[in-house]
Amino acid sequence: MATTTPEAPVTGADSGDAPLAINVLADRVLVQVGQADGERRSRAGILIPATAQVSRRLAWARAVAVGPHVRSVKVGDNVLFNPEDRFEVEVQGEEYVILRERDVHAVAATRFDGGTGLYL
């Protein structure tokens, strides 16, 4: 039984500690949400502040580790999930989110043949 560790060791931004390898258990996926969670712009160029509530908006994140029982997600994939159903964790000063595989709505990766690149 093999577990998947992050493609790059998880380290703190300002810590002098050695890199920390993470093994995720069971059907869990460890993701890192991009910095785009703050302010964003609409298609028309209107600035939308981070405090604005968008009803039921799903978010994208990059998978940095997956458990041994995860079948659809690989390290490095972008996953679509509901931000309200997440568990946040801080590892050496970096913010991560732990999801169950069943909470992932879509996977975007270059390894899929043809189509849109989304595995729904």
C-alpha positions in Angstrom: 0.0 0.0 0.0 1.6 3.2 -1.2 0.7 6.7 -0.1 1.3 9.8 -2.2 3.3 12.6 -0.8 3.3 16.1 -2.3 5.3 16.6 -5.4 7.2 19.3 -3.6 7.8 19.1 0.1 5.5 21.2 2.2 7.5 24.0 3.9 6.7 27.2 5.7 7.4 30.5 3.9 9.6 31.9 6.6 10.5 28.9 8.7 14.0 27.5 8.8 12.7 24.0 9.5 13.3 21.1 7.3 10.6 20.3 4.7 7.6 18.3 6.1 6.4 15.4 4.0 2.7 14.7 4.4 1.0 11.4 3.9 -2.8 11.8 3.5 -4.9 8.9 4.7 -7.9 7.0 3.2 -10.0 9.0 0.7 -8.7 12.4 1.6 -7.2 15.0 -0.8 -4.9 17.8 0.5 -5.3 20.9 -1.7 -3.8 24.4 -1.7 -6.2 27.2 -2.7 -4.6 29.9 -4.9 -4.2 33.4 -3.7 -7.1 34.5 -6.0 -9.5 34.0 -3.0 -9.3 37.8 -2.4 -10.5 40.5 -4.7 -11.4 39.5 -8.3 -12.7 41.2 -11.4 -15.9 40.5 -13.3 -15.9 40.1 -17.1 -16.9 43.7 -17.4 -13.9 44.8 -15.3 -15.8 45.6 -12.1 -13.7 44.9 -8.9 -15.5 42.5 -6.6 -14.1 42.7 -3.0 -13.2 39.6 -1.0 -16.0 40.4 1.5 -18.8 40.1 -1.2 -20.8 37.0 -0.8 -21.4 34.9 -3.9 -24.1 32.4 -3.4 -23.0 28.8 -3.9 -19.9 29.6 -5.8 -17.5 26.6 -6.2 -13.7 27.1 -5.9 -10.6 25.6 -7.7 -7.6 24.4 -5.9 -4.4 22.4 -6.7 -4.0 18.9 -5.2 -0.7 18.6 -3.3 -1.3 15.1 -1.8 -3.9 12.3 -2.1 -4.7 9.3 0.0 -4.2 5.7 -1.1 -7.9 5.2 -1.7 -8.4 8.2 -4.0 -9.1 7.0 -7.6 -9.9 10.2 -9.6 -7.5 12.8 -8.4 -3.7 12.8 -8.8 -1.1 15.2 -7.3 -0.9 18.4 -9.4 -4.6 18.2 -10.6 -6.9 21.1 -10.2 -10.1 20.2 -8.3 -13.4 22.0 -8.1 -15.1 21.9 -4.6 -17.6 23.8 -2.5 -15.7 26.2 -0.1 -18.4 25.8 2.5 -17.6 22.0 2.9 -13.9 22.3 3.7 -11.6 21.7 6.6 -8.7 24.2 6.8 -5.3 23.2 8.2 -2.1 25.2 8.6 1.2 23.4 8.1 4.4 25.3 8.8 2.6 28.7 8.1 1.0 27.6 4.9 -2.8 27.2 4.5 -4.2 24.0 3.1 -7.7 22.4 2.8 -8.5 18.8 3.4 -11.4 17.3 1.3 -12.9 13.9 0.9 -12.8 12.6 -2.6 -16.6 12.6 -2.7 -16.6 16.4 -2.0 -14.7 17.0 -5.3 -17.1 18.0 -8.0 -14.7 18.1 -11.0 -11.0 17.4 -11.8 -9.1 19.4 -14.4 -5.9 17.8 -15.7 -3.8 17.6 -18.9 -3.7 13.8 -18.6 -7.3 13.4 -19.8 -7.5 12.5 -23.6 -9.6 15.0 -25.6 -12.6 16.8 -24.4 -12.5 19.8 -22.1 -9.9 18.4 -19.7 -12.6 18.2 -17.0 -13.5 14.9 -15.4 -17.0 15.3 -14.1 
